[in-house]
Amino acid sequence: MNGTYIQDLVRVVAEIRRRRGEGDCESFLSAQNIQRTDFIPIEPAADRPVTAIDGSNATVYSTPFFNLIVCRGAMAAYEYQERSSLRLSSWRIFRIGEGQDEDYTELYSEYFGRAPDAGLETGNTLAAEAAFRDTIEYGLAMIAARESKPGTLLLLDGALYAEHPSHTAILAEIQSTCRERGLLLAAVTKNAGATWDGVHPVVPAAIKAAGELGVSPPWYLKVEEGYVACLHPRSKRAFLVTMPDSYSGEEVAAVFSALASYSGDGRVVGYPYPLMDAHRQVVIRSDQVQRIRHDIIAGCSTQSINYDGYEEILGDYHDELNRY
């Protein structure tokens, strides 16, 4: 290994160490004015239905003109610890770059019956991909909000925050529909970027603080961005949970009671397994991407586009180089 590579490794490890903030538990407790009583114990209750939503996307082709991505979403409904129904969206293929606004308007209108009030940012590939995926997730969430029986917890992956402006009104409508129909609403973030001081992540800091204060899980702690929660007695992980700001203490407790009751799966102890189930259903594997590529080639043949013509637009010479 050359010297510059070693220097890069040292820099990366130093950044991890800086953000980890080992031994800084007292600073977190002091800065946030957190007492032992701020960690609220959770009483699991298994009688509340949970409907979990997740989505996924993957790149099928990258061309000089546009990228092609595939997206899909899942809605997994649970009751009394068992899955009661599973709904999958169809596979959808979209252009990122040239043609993305046309595709986005079509998808958005399909779910919400109107055109988006904000377009996609040109040149921001990651944001555009996320907007397509989130549209499917919010579309399924809207269906669940309208169809789930009262008392259900509607559970989203990520944060209860619209990343794209066109989703702000949609998320507000989902919240109001849940309120009107007597549903609870929350979102669980697998990998939160929230910090308590601009550097150190708040979720691991809360876990360390609970241990320092002798607080045993399951518990939840109010923080600026929402709540940090450790949902199972054997879990060493906590997650950032967000829900509507208007929720009363009783509603907050009811959300965590339901989450804790569905967090005992031995494969992922401490993570709500309806969300894990939804994730497993939508994850897009490499063989599925390859199948979609073959379907595109087959579609080209129906339009008198031979393989050479296909290669002119979608061919990637990296594939040829990777054969050797």
C-alpha positions, 0 to 999 in steps of 0.5 A, a space after each residue: 500500500 502506498 503512503 497516500 492510501 495510508 494517509 487516506 485511511 488515517 483521515 477516514 478513521 480519524 473522522 469516525 473517531 471524531 464523530 463517535 465521541 467515545 466517553 462524551 456521555 456526560 457532555 451529551 447529558 449536560 448539553 441536552 439537560 437530560 435526566 433519568 426520568 426523561 427516558 420514558 419506559 415502553 409497555 408493549 401492547 400486541 393488540 394494535 394493527 400495524 401497516 408498514 410501507 417501504 420502497 426501493 430503487 435501482 439503476 438499470 442503465 446509465 447512458 449519456 442521455 438519461 439513466 433508467 431506474 426501476 422502482 417498486 413499493 410494498 405495503 405489509 399489514 400486520 395484526 396480532 403479530 401475523 401478516 394479514 395482507 401484502 400489497 406490492 406495487 408494479 415494477 416501474 421504469 423511469 428516466 432520470 435526466 432527459 424525460 424525467 419530468 414527463 415520467 414524474 408527472 405521469 407517476 405522480 398523477 397516477 397516485 394523487 390525481 393531479 400534476 406535481 406542483 414542483 418539478 425535479 431538479 436538473 442534474 441532481 440524480 440522487 434527489 430525482 431517484 428518491 423523488 420517484 421512490 418516495 412518490 410510490 411510498 406516499 402513494 401506498 401510504 395514502 391508500 393505507 390511510 384511507 383503507 386501514 381500519 381505525 386504530 391502525 399504526 401506519 408506519 413509514 420508512 425514513 422520516 416524517 418529512 417531505 424531501 421533495 417540495 411536491 410531497 409536502 402537501 401529500 404528507 400533510 394530507 396523509 396526516 390529516 386522513 390518519 387523524 380523521 380516521 383514527 389512525 396513528 402515524 410514525 416513521 422509523 429511520 434506520 440510519 439517522 444523521 441527526 446530531 446533538 452538537 453538530 458533530 456527534 450522532 444523537 442516537 448512539 449518544 442516547 444509547 450510551 446515556 441510557 446505559 450510564 443512567 441505568 435505564 433498561 430498554 425498552 424506552 424512548 427519549 424526546 429529542 429535537 428531531 423527534 424521538 430516540 427509541 430502544 424498542 426491545 430489552 435485548 436490543 443494543 440499537 436505537 432508532 430515530 422515530 418521528 410522528 406528527 408534532 400535534 400528538 399528545 403524550 397518550 398518542 406518543 406512548 401508543 405509537 411506541 407501545 405498538 412498535 415495541 410489540 413488533 420488535 422481537 423478531 430474532 433476526 433483527 431484535 429491536 427493529 419493527 418487523 413489519 418494516 423489515 418485511 416490507 423492506 425484504 419484499 421490495 429490495 431489488 436484486 441484481 438478477 431482477 435488474 438483469 431480467 428487466 434489461 432482457 425485457 427491454 431488449 425484447 421490447 426493442 425487437 418488437 419495434 424493429 430495433 436490432 441488438 446493434 441499435 439497442 447498443 447504440 443507445 443503452 450499450 455500456 462498454 464497461 460490461 465488455 471490459 468487465 468480461 476480461 
